[in-house]
Amino acid sequence: MIMMGKPFVSVVVPAYNEEYLLADCLAALRHQDYDGPYEIIVVNNACTDRTPQIARAMGTRVVDEPRKGYVHALRAGFAATSGDVIACTDADTQVPPDWISRLVRKLTTRPEVVAVGGTFGFHDGPAWLRLLGQIVSPLNWGLAGANMAMWRWAYEAIGGFDPTVNIGADRDLDRRIRRLGHVVVDRQSVALTSTRRFQAGFWSTLRLYLLNDLWLALFGRPRFHDFPDIRLATPLRAAKRLRPVGAALMVALTVLLYLAAASPDVQLFGRVVASTHTDQPAIALTFDDGPSVHTAEVLDILALYQVRATFFVIGRNVERYPDLAARIVAEGHVIGNHTYTHPLWAAIETPGQVERELELAAHAIAAATGVHPALFRPPHGWRSPWMMRLAIQKGYGVVTWSVSPDDWRRPPPQTIIDRVLHQVRPGAIILLHDGLETRVGAPVENTVAALPRLIEELQARGYRFVTVPELMEGETTPDVQAAWRLHTAYGW
């Protein structure tokens, strides 16, 4: 189904006693970058706390459903909508700023798409549980109530949610709506939900979801009907703990994966460069996720101050802006590979998919610039053994960073400057952004605004700007220098 203009989107939020978490959910929904019309509907599902009052105080429409039950709340909420597209999330969940726009884009790209689902992470709970969520999130295979959208006509054509299916209502809807067309899973659309069920009973919750989904897939009906009520007295207090052996194993595995995959300077899976040991006040500015509409501004500023930098570009963005990629190289900057699509969970994609991301990006860069990149920066800095092995086999030097002001979160320009100045040291590699993943019109204006003053402040402190390959020339650790001299593409 292709429409002229932006479709009207209705977002349904079923809620039962969610006074602790609802405000964050609604705040995320109210700060979407979608430039079309949308409404938010909270379903008061037999609440006995302040949930409906909180929703109304935030200017949100509330629909009352006195029959307690997830499927009753969904049916009531969907029946109250007016949109061409109906989206759904949970009251304990926080969606990203581009959530609605991504769902709509996936729905409208191809006429055969009838529904779109996303994946999940966790916004609370212990670090090991949040990391576990990151690892298993890409395994989601269909529609899930906290992150999904569909065309209204498709929802109505299948008769909506089956009122007899409570646990698994979303999976049952997925099974039936696929008879009308394609269901797309957007693995870069990640909603952050609460870990409270897993905190209160890890193995019992895992068993409930897995067994119920299996029963639906095999027999077309759920194994269980009702959820146990898990509403913690405060957002993060848990009623029960994991069994000691299971918890110890999970924590050990999670800590290992976290250290190896998420820390920019850990060498567990292979040599990476996050900074250098040098006697000189040399530092490297690096820019991720371009080219974008703001890359020309960044290049103008760098030219004004006679600064050379290193750009880790996304292949798909290079295909959009090949002239900007060519300009990066023509003006003496170094260009590196940042994958083709910047997959959120690139580190745990299959080796074949990782190789494809590297190859497609390298091809796009070479076609636009005539240069085959010799540097690779993993998305988010996250790495896996097979990703590192592939990168090294293909001759890449893997680069992360030692200074990050988290400019992708759009802090004020002065905050970006202050964070860099607080962290910077000789030999530092500074991470900034001239784009944001594969978004068109990426919101990096604050980075652009901060850049001139940041350069001036650093120069005033005696720092000299170099590219990453030039920074490596000043490395004083013999084994690191020897390893990096194997990469000859830039004459190291």
SETI-793268 format. One record per residue (C-alpha): residue number from 0; residue in three letters; x, y, z. Coordinates in nm, 2 decimals. Layout:
! residues N
NUM,ALA,X,Y,Z .
...
END
This chain:
! residues 492
0,MET,0.00,0.00,0.00 .
1,ILE,0.16,0.33,-0.12 .
2,MET,0.01,0.66,0.01 .
3,MET,0.06,1.02,-0.09 .
4,GLY,0.20,1.21,0.20 .
5,LYS,0.26,1.09,0.55 .
6,PRO,0.01,0.84,0.70 .
7,PHE,-0.17,0.92,1.02 .
8,VAL,-0.03,0.70,1.29 .
9,SER,-0.21,0.58,1.61 .
10,VAL,0.01,0.46,1.89 .
11,VAL,-0.16,0.23,2.15 .
12,VAL,-0.01,0.18,2.50 .
13,PRO,-0.19,-0.08,2.71 .
14,ALA,-0.13,-0.01,3.08 .
15,TYR,-0.20,-0.19,3.40 .
16,ASN,-0.07,-0.03,3.72 .
17,GLU,0.23,0.14,3.55 .
18,GLU,0.26,0.46,3.76 .
19,TYR,0.64,0.41,3.80 .
20,LEU,0.73,0.36,3.43 .
21,LEU,0.45,0.52,3.22 .
22,ALA,0.59,0.88,3.22 .
23,ASP,0.92,0.77,3.06 .
24,CYS,0.72,0.58,2.80 .
25,LEU,0.50,0.87,2.71 .
26,ALA,0.79,1.12,2.71 .
27,ALA,0.97,0.90,2.45 .
28,LEU,0.66,0.89,2.24 .
29,ARG,0.60,1.26,2.26 .
30,HIS,0.95,1.34,2.13 .
31,GLN,0.94,1.15,1.80 .
32,ASP,1.10,1.29,1.49 .
33,TYR,0.81,1.18,1.27 .
34,ASP,0.69,1.48,1.07 .
35,GLY,0.35,1.34,0.99 .
36,PRO,0.04,1.33,1.22 .
37,TYR,0.02,1.09,1.51 .
38,GLU,-0.18,1.03,1.82 .
39,ILE,-0.11,0.84,2.15 .
40,ILE,-0.38,0.64,2.33 .
41,VAL,-0.32,0.49,2.67 .
42,VAL,-0.55,0.21,2.77 .
43,ASN,-0.65,0.21,3.14 .
44,ASN,-0.67,-0.17,3.18 .
45,ALA,-0.84,-0.20,3.53 .
46,CYS,-0.57,0.01,3.69 .
47,THR,-0.59,0.06,4.07 .
48,ASP,-0.30,0.31,4.09 .
49,ARG,-0.23,0.66,3.94 .
50,THR,-0.16,0.53,3.58 .
51,PRO,-0.46,0.70,3.41 .
52,GLN,-0.41,1.03,3.60 .
53,ILE,-0.04,1.04,3.49 .
54,ALA,-0.14,0.98,3.13 .
55,ARG,-0.40,1.26,3.14 .
56,ALA,-0.17,1.50,3.31 .
57,MET,0.07,1.45,3.02 .
58,GLY,-0.20,1.54,2.77 .
59,THR,-0.25,1.19,2.65 .
60,ARG,-0.59,1.04,2.55 .
61,VAL,-0.70,0.76,2.79 .
62,VAL,-0.94,0.48,2.70 .
63,ASP,-1.09,0.27,2.98 .
64,GLU,-1.11,-0.11,2.96 .
65,PRO,-1.24,-0.25,3.29 .
66,ARG,-1.18,-0.62,3.19 .
67,LYS,-0.83,-0.70,3.31 .
68,GLY,-0.61,-0.87,3.05 .
69,TYR,-0.35,-0.78,2.78 .
70,VAL,-0.57,-0.88,2.49 .
71,HIS,-0.87,-0.69,2.62 .
72,ALA,-0.65,-0.38,2.65 .
73,LEU,-0.52,-0.42,2.30 .
74,ARG,-0.86,-0.47,2.14 .
75,ALA,-1.00,-0.17,2.32 .
76,GLY,-0.70,0.05,2.22 .
77,PHE,-0.70,-0.06,1.86 .
78,ALA,-1.08,0.00,1.84 .
79,ALA,-1.03,0.36,1.96 .
80,THR,-0.77,0.45,1.69 .
81,SER,-0.82,0.67,1.39 .
82,GLY,-0.49,0.62,1.21 .
83,ASP,-0.41,0.46,0.88 .
84,VAL,-0.13,0.29,1.07 .
85,ILE,-0.17,0.14,1.41 .
86,ALA,0.15,0.11,1.62 .
87,CYS,0.18,-0.05,1.97 .
88,THR,0.43,-0.04,2.25 .
89,ASP,0.41,-0.12,2.62 .
90,ALA,0.38,0.11,2.92 .
91,ASP,0.72,-0.01,3.07 .
92,THR,0.90,0.05,2.74 .
93,GLN,1.09,0.34,2.59 .
94,VAL,1.11,0.37,2.21 .
95,PRO,1.39,0.56,2.02 .
96,PRO,1.32,0.91,1.87 .
97,ASP,1.29,0.77,1.52 .
98,TRP,1.06,0.48,1.62 .
99,ILE,0.75,0.60,1.43 .
100,SER,0.94,0.73,1.13 .
101,ARG,1.12,0.40,1.09 .
102,LEU,0.80,0.19,1.12 .
103,VAL,0.63,0.41,0.86 .
104,ARG,0.92,0.39,0.63 .
105,LYS,0.93,0.01,0.64 .
106,LEU,0.56,-0.01,0.59 .
107,THR,0.55,0.23,0.29 .
108,THR,0.86,0.11,0.10 .
109,ARG,0.70,-0.19,-0.05 .
110,PRO,0.33,-0.25,-0.13 .
111,GLU,0.34,-0.61,-0.01 .
112,VAL,0.44,-0.52,0.35 .
113,VAL,0.15,-0.53,0.59 .
114,ALA,0.32,-0.51,0.93 .
115,VAL,0.66,-0.42,1.08 .
116,GLY,0.82,-0.54,1.41 .
117,GLY,1.13,-0.44,1.59 .
118,THR,1.36,-0.58,1.85 .
119,PHE,1.43,-0.51,2.22 .
120,GLY,1.68,-0.42,2.48 .
121,PHE,1.65,-0.34,2.85 .
122,HIS,1.66,0.00,3.02 .
123,ASP,1.69,-0.11,3.38 .
124,GLY,1.82,-0.40,3.59 .
125,PRO,2.17,-0.53,3.63 .
126,ALA,2.44,-0.48,3.37 .
127,TRP,2.46,-0.85,3.28 .
128,LEU,2.09,-0.87,3.22 .
129,ARG,2.10,-0.56,2.99 .
130,LEU,2.38,-0.71,2.80 .
131,LEU,2.21,-1.04,2.77 .
132,GLY,1.92,-0.85,2.62 .
133,GLN,2.15,-0.70,2.36 .
134,ILE,2.28,-1.04,2.26 .
135,VAL,1.94,-1.22,2.22 .
136,SER,1.75,-0.92,2.09 .
137,PRO,1.83,-0.99,1.72 .
138,LEU,1.67,-1.33,1.75 .
139,ASN,1.32,-1.17,1.75 .
140,TRP,1.15,-1.31,1.44 .
141,GLY,0.81,-1.13,1.42 .
142,LEU,0.56,-0.90,1.57 .
143,ALA,0.59,-0.83,1.94 .
144,GLY,0.35,-0.60,2.12 .
145,ALA,0.61,-0.36,2.26 .
146,ASN,0.75,-0.27,1.92 .
147,MET,0.52,-0.32,1.62 .
148,ALA,0.30,-0.14,1.36 .
149,MET,0.06,-0.25,1.09 .
150,TRP,-0.18,-0.11,0.83 .
151,ARG,-0.53,-0.06,0.97 .
152,TRP,-0.69,-0.23,0.68 .
153,ALA,-0.47,-0.54,0.74 .
154,TYR,-0.56,-0.55,1.11 .
155,GLU,-0.93,-0.52,1.03 .
156,ALA,-0.91,-0.78,0.75 .
157,ILE,-0.80,-1.05,0.99 .
158,GLY,-1.06,-0.96,1.26 .
159,GLY,-0.81,-0.80,1.50 .
160,PHE,-0.68,-0.97,1.81 .
161,ASP,-0.83,-1.31,1.90 .
162,PRO,-1.00,-1.24,2.24 .
163,THR,-0.92,-1.60,2.36 .
164,VAL,-0.54,-1.55,2.32 .
165,ASN,-0.40,-1.33,2.60 .
166,ILE,-0.03,-1.43,2.64 .
167,GLY,0.09,-1.45,2.29 .
168,ALA,-0.18,-1.22,2.14 .
169,ASP,0.09,-1.04,1.94 .
170,ARG,0.24,-1.36,1.81 .
171,ASP,-0.10,-1.50,1.72 .
172,LEU,-0.17,-1.17,1.53 .
173,ASP,0.16,-1.21,1.35 .
174,ARG,0.07,-1.56,1.24 .
175,ARG,-0.26,-1.46,1.09 .
176,ILE,-0.16,-1.13,0.94 .
177,ARG,0.11,-1.30,0.73 .
178,ARG,-0.16,-1.45,0.52 .
179,LEU,-0.22,-1.10,0.38 .
180,GLY,0.14,-1.01,0.30 .
181,HIS,0.49,-0.96,0.43 .
182,VAL,0.59,-0.89,0.79 .
183,VAL,0.92,-0.71,0.82 .
184,VAL,1.15,-0.72,1.12 .
185,ASP,1.36,-0.40,1.15 .
186,ARG,1.65,-0.50,1.36 .
187,GLN,1.77,-0.14,1.39 .
188,SER,1.45,-0.04,1.56 .
189,VAL,1.52,-0.12,1.92 .
190,ALA,1.27,-0.05,2.20 .
191,LEU,1.41,-0.06,2.56 .
192,THR,1.18,-0.24,2.80 .
193,SER,1.19,-0.33,3.17 .
194,THR,1.37,-0.64,3.31 .
195,ARG,1.13,-0.67,3.60 .
196,ARG,0.99,-1.00,3.50 .
197,PHE,1.33,-1.15,3.45 .
198,GLN,1.45,-1.00,3.78 .
199,ALA,1.15,-1.15,3.97 .
200,GLY,1.19,-1.49,3.81 .
201,PHE,1.45,-1.54,3.53 .
202,TRP,1.39,-1.91,3.45 .
203,SER,1.02,-1.91,3.50 .
204,THR,0.98,-1.61,3.27 .
205,LEU,1.20,-1.76,3.01 .
206,ARG,1.00,-2.08,3.02 .
207,LEU,0.67,-1.90,3.00 .
208,TYR,0.76,-1.70,2.68 .
209,LEU,0.95,-1.98,2.50 .
210,LEU,0.70,-2.25,2.57 .
211,ASN,0.40,-2.03,2.49 .
212,ASP,0.56,-1.92,2.15 .
213,LEU,0.64,-2.28,2.07 .
214,TRP,0.28,-2.39,2.14 .
215,LEU,0.14,-2.12,1.92 .
216,ALA,0.38,-2.22,1.64 .
217,LEU,0.30,-2.59,1.66 .
218,PHE,-0.06,-2.60,1.76 .
219,GLY,-0.20,-2.25,1.68 .
220,ARG,-0.30,-2.19,2.04 .
221,PRO,-0.12,-2.06,2.35 .
222,ARG,0.01,-2.29,2.63 .
223,PHE,-0.07,-2.03,2.90 .
224,HIS,-0.34,-1.77,2.93 .
225,ASP,-0.25,-1.52,3.20 .
226,PHE,0.07,-1.33,3.29 .
227,PRO,0.17,-1.33,3.66 .
228,ASP,0.14,-0.97,3.79 .
229,ILE,0.49,-0.83,3.83 .
230,ARG,0.47,-0.47,3.95 .
231,LEU,0.77,-0.39,4.16 .
232,ALA,0.74,-0.15,4.46 .
233,THR,1.01,0.07,4.29 .
234,PRO,1.12,0.04,3.93 .
235,LEU,1.43,-0.17,4.00 .
236,ARG,1.36,-0.38,4.31 .
237,ALA,1.34,-0.75,4.24 .
238,ALA,1.13,-1.00,4.43 .
239,LYS,1.35,-1.30,4.36 .
240,ARG,1.70,-1.38,4.24 .
241,LEU,1.85,-1.63,4.00 .
242,ARG,1.97,-1.96,4.14 .
243,PRO,2.33,-1.91,4.25 .
244,VAL,2.49,-2.14,3.99 .
245,GLY,2.29,-2.01,3.70 .
246,ALA,2.35,-1.65,3.81 .
247,ALA,2.73,-1.71,3.85 .
248,LEU,2.75,-1.86,3.50 .
249,MET,2.54,-1.59,3.34 .
250,VAL,2.74,-1.31,3.51 .
251,ALA,3.07,-1.46,3.41 .
252,LEU,2.96,-1.50,3.05 .
253,THR,2.81,-1.15,3.03 .
254,VAL,3.11,-0.98,3.19 .
255,LEU,3.34,-1.15,2.94 .
256,LEU,3.13,-1.05,2.64 .
257,TYR,3.09,-0.70,2.77 .
258,LEU,3.46,-0.65,2.82 .
259,ALA,3.54,-0.80,2.48 .
260,ALA,3.26,-0.64,2.28 .
261,ALA,3.18,-0.30,2.43 .
262,SER,3.51,-0.16,2.57 .
263,PRO,3.69,0.04,2.31 .
264,ASP,4.04,-0.04,2.43 .
265,VAL,4.01,-0.42,2.52 .
266,GLN,4.23,-0.64,2.30 .
267,LEU,4.07,-0.98,2.39 .
268,PHE,3.94,-1.06,2.04 .
269,GLY,4.23,-0.90,1.85 .
270,ARG,4.44,-0.59,1.82 .
271,VAL,4.24,-0.26,1.82 .
272,VAL,4.38,0.09,1.85 .
273,ALA,4.18,0.32,2.08 .
274,SER,4.47,0.56,2.14 .
275,THR,4.85,0.57,2.11 .
276,HIS,5.14,0.61,2.35 .
277,THR,5.33,0.91,2.22 .
278,ASP,5.57,1.18,2.35 .
279,GLN,5.41,1.43,2.12 .
280,PRO,5.09,1.64,2.18 .
281,ALA,4.92,1.48,1.88 .
282,ILE,4.56,1.38,1.87 .
283,ALA,4.32,1.25,1.60 .
284,LEU,3.97,1.38,1.52 .
285,THR,3.75,1.11,1.38 .
286,PHE,3.39,1.14,1.25 .
287,ASP,3.15,0.85,1.22 .
288,ASP,2.84,0.77,1.02 .
289,GLY,2.87,1.01,0.73 .
290,PRO,2.85,1.13,0.48 .
291,SER,2.54,1.33,0.55 .
292,VAL,2.40,1.67,0.47 .
293,HIS,2.63,1.81,0.75 .
294,THR,2.95,1.67,0.62 .
295,ALA,3.02,1.96,0.39 .
296,GLU,2.99,2.20,0.69 .
297,VAL,3.24,1.98,0.88 .
298,LEU,3.48,1.98,0.59 .
299,ASP,3.45,2.36,0.56 .
300,ILE,3.55,2.40,0.93 .
301,LEU,3.84,2.16,0.90 .
302,ALA,3.97,2.34,0.59 .
303,LEU,3.94,2.68,0.77 .
304,TYR,4.16,2.56,1.06 .
305,GLN,4.38,2.34,0.83 .
306,VAL,4.30,2.03,1.03 .
307,ARG,4.30,1.68,0.88 .
308,ALA,4.07,1.41,1.02 .
309,THR,3.97,1.05,0.97 .
310,PHE,3.61,0.97,0.85 .
311,PHE,3.46,0.63,0.92 .
312,VAL,3.18,0.62,0.66 .
313,ILE,2.88,0.40,0.61 .
314,GLY,2.85,0.25,0.26 .
315,ARG,2.49,0.33,0.21 .
316,ASN,2.55,0.69,0.30 .
317,VAL,2.85,0.70,0.06 .
318,GLU,2.61,0.59,-0.22 .
319,ARG,2.38,0.88,-0.13 .
320,TYR,2.65,1.14,-0.12 .
321,PRO,2.94,1.01,-0.34 .
322,ASP,3.06,1.37,-0.40 .
323,LEU,3.11,1.43,-0.03 .
324,ALA,3.30,1.10,0.01 .
325,ALA,3.52,1.21,-0.28 .
326,ARG,3.58,1.55,-0.12 .
327,ILE,3.69,1.38,0.21 .
328,VAL,3.97,1.21,0.02 .
329,ALA,4.05,1.50,-0.21 .
330,GLU,4.11,1.74,0.09 .
331,GLY,4.36,1.51,0.25 .
332,HIS,4.15,1.33,0.51 .
333,VAL,4.16,0.96,0.56 .
334,ILE,3.85,0.75,0.50 .
335,GLY,3.76,0.43,0.68 .
336,ASN,3.50,0.15,0.66 .
337,HIS,3.21,0.17,0.91 .
338,THR,3.00,-0.11,0.75 .
339,TYR,2.74,-0.08,0.48 .
340,THR,2.43,-0.03,0.69 .
341,HIS,2.56,0.02,1.04 .
342,PRO,2.36,-0.28,1.19 .
343,LEU,2.28,-0.22,1.55 .
344,TRP,2.40,-0.57,1.65 .
345,ALA,2.68,-0.60,1.39 .
346,ALA,2.91,-0.77,1.64 .
347,ILE,2.68,-1.07,1.67 .
348,GLU,2.57,-1.10,1.31 .
349,THR,2.68,-1.42,1.13 .
350,PRO,3.03,-1.42,0.98 .
351,GLY,2.87,-1.41,0.64 .
352,GLN,2.67,-1.10,0.71 .
353,VAL,2.97,-0.93,0.87 .
354,GLU,3.17,-1.00,0.56 .
355,ARG,2.89,-0.87,0.34 .
356,GLU,2.88,-0.55,0.54 .
357,LEU,3.25,-0.50,0.50 .
358,GLU,3.26,-0.58,0.13 .
359,LEU,2.96,-0.37,0.03 .
360,ALA,3.10,-0.07,0.22 .
361,ALA,3.45,-0.11,0.07 .
362,HIS,3.30,-0.13,-0.28 .
363,ALA,3.09,0.19,-0.23 .
364,ILE,3.39,0.38,-0.09 .
365,ALA,3.62,0.26,-0.38 .
366,ALA,3.35,0.35,-0.64 .
367,ALA,3.31,0.71,-0.50 .
368,THR,3.68,0.79,-0.41 .
369,GLY,3.91,0.54,-0.59 .
370,VAL,4.05,0.44,-0.24 .
371,HIS,4.02,0.11,-0.08 .
372,PRO,3.99,0.18,0.30 .
373,ALA,4.25,0.03,0.53 .
374,LEU,4.08,0.12,0.85 .
375,PHE,3.77,-0.03,1.00 .
376,ARG,3.56,0.09,1.30 .
377,PRO,3.29,-0.15,1.42 .
378,PRO,2.95,0.01,1.48 .
379,HIS,2.93,0.13,1.84 .
380,GLY,3.28,-0.02,1.89 .
381,TRP,3.13,-0.36,1.96 .
382,ARG,3.33,-0.65,1.84 .
383,SER,3.31,-1.03,1.83 .
384,PRO,3.58,-1.29,1.75 .
385,TRP,3.46,-1.36,1.40 .
386,MET,3.42,-0.99,1.32 .
387,MET,3.78,-0.92,1.43 .
388,ARG,3.91,-1.22,1.25 .
389,LEU,3.74,-1.12,0.92 .
390,ALA,3.86,-0.76,0.95 .
391,ILE,4.22,-0.86,1.01 .
392,GLN,4.21,-1.12,0.73 .
393,LYS,4.10,-0.84,0.49 .
394,GLY,4.39,-0.62,0.60 .
395,TYR,4.20,-0.37,0.81 .
396,GLY,4.34,-0.19,1.11 .
397,VAL,4.06,-0.18,1.36 .
398,VAL,4.02,0.16,1.53 .
399,THR,3.80,0.26,1.82 .
400,TRP,3.85,0.56,2.04 .
401,SER,3.96,0.70,2.38 .
402,VAL,3.75,1.01,2.39 .
403,SER,3.38,1.03,2.33 .
404,PRO,3.15,1.32,2.43 .
405,ASP,2.84,1.11,2.33 .
406,ASP,2.76,1.38,2.08 .
407,TRP,2.51,1.14,1.91 .
408,ARG,2.28,1.20,2.21 .
409,ARG,2.27,1.57,2.10 .
410,PRO,2.40,1.74,2.42 .
411,PRO,2.46,2.12,2.39 .
412,PRO,2.77,2.23,2.20 .
413,GLN,2.94,2.35,2.52 .
414,THR,2.88,2.01,2.68 .
415,ILE,3.05,1.84,2.39 .
416,ILE,3.35,2.08,2.42 .
417,ASP,3.38,2.03,2.80 .
418,ARG,3.36,1.65,2.78 .
419,VAL,3.63,1.63,2.52 .
420,LEU,3.86,1.87,2.71 .
421,HIS,3.81,1.67,3.03 .
422,GLN,3.91,1.34,2.86 .
423,VAL,4.17,1.44,2.61 .
424,ARG,4.54,1.33,2.64 .
425,PRO,4.83,1.31,2.40 .
426,GLY,4.77,1.02,2.16 .
427,ALA,4.39,1.04,2.20 .
428,ILE,4.15,0.94,1.93 .
429,ILE,3.83,1.15,1.96 .
430,LEU,3.50,1.02,1.84 .
431,LEU,3.25,1.27,1.69 .
432,HIS,2.97,1.23,1.44 .
433,ASP,2.89,1.39,1.10 .
434,GLY,2.60,1.16,1.05 .
435,LEU,2.38,0.93,1.26 .
436,GLU,2.36,0.57,1.13 .
437,THR,2.17,0.58,0.79 .
438,ARG,1.93,0.86,0.88 .
439,VAL,1.87,1.13,0.61 .
440,GLY,1.91,1.47,0.77 .
441,ALA,2.09,1.33,1.08 .
442,PRO,2.06,1.57,1.38 .
443,VAL,2.43,1.65,1.44 .
444,GLU,2.39,2.03,1.44 .
445,ASN,2.53,2.06,1.79 .
446,THR,2.85,1.88,1.69 .
447,VAL,2.89,2.11,1.39 .
448,ALA,2.83,2.41,1.62 .
449,ALA,3.09,2.29,1.87 .
450,LEU,3.36,2.20,1.63 .
451,PRO,3.52,2.54,1.57 .
452,ARG,3.55,2.62,1.94 .
453,LEU,3.67,2.27,2.02 .
454,ILE,3.95,2.30,1.76 .
455,GLU,4.05,2.64,1.90 .
456,GLU,4.05,2.52,2.26 .
457,LEU,4.26,2.22,2.18 .
458,GLN,4.51,2.42,1.97 .
459,ALA,4.53,2.67,2.25 .
460,ARG,4.64,2.38,2.48 .
461,GLY,4.92,2.29,2.24 .
462,TYR,4.75,1.99,2.06 .
463,ARG,4.83,1.91,1.70 .
464,PHE,4.57,1.74,1.48 .
465,VAL,4.67,1.44,1.27 .
466,THR,4.50,1.15,1.10 .
467,VAL,4.48,0.81,1.26 .
468,PRO,4.76,0.67,1.04 .
469,GLU,4.98,0.97,1.13 .
470,LEU,4.90,0.92,1.49 .
471,MET,5.02,0.56,1.47 .
472,GLU,5.36,0.69,1.33 .
473,GLY,5.42,0.84,1.68 .
474,GLU,5.34,0.52,1.86 .
475,THR,5.63,0.44,2.10 .
476,THR,5.53,0.08,2.19 .
477,PRO,5.74,-0.14,1.96 .
478,ASP,5.50,-0.44,1.92 .
479,VAL,5.20,-0.21,1.84 .
480,GLN,5.40,-0.01,1.59 .
481,ALA,5.53,-0.33,1.42 .
482,ALA,5.18,-0.47,1.39 .
483,TRP,5.04,-0.16,1.24 .
484,ARG,5.32,-0.12,0.99 .
485,LEU,5.19,-0.43,0.82 .
486,HIS,4.91,-0.21,0.68 .
487,THR,5.07,-0.04,0.39 .
488,ALA,4.77,0.12,0.22 .
489,TYR,4.86,0.46,0.36 .
490,GLY,5.24,0.40,0.35 .
491,TRP,5.28,0.30,0.72 .
END
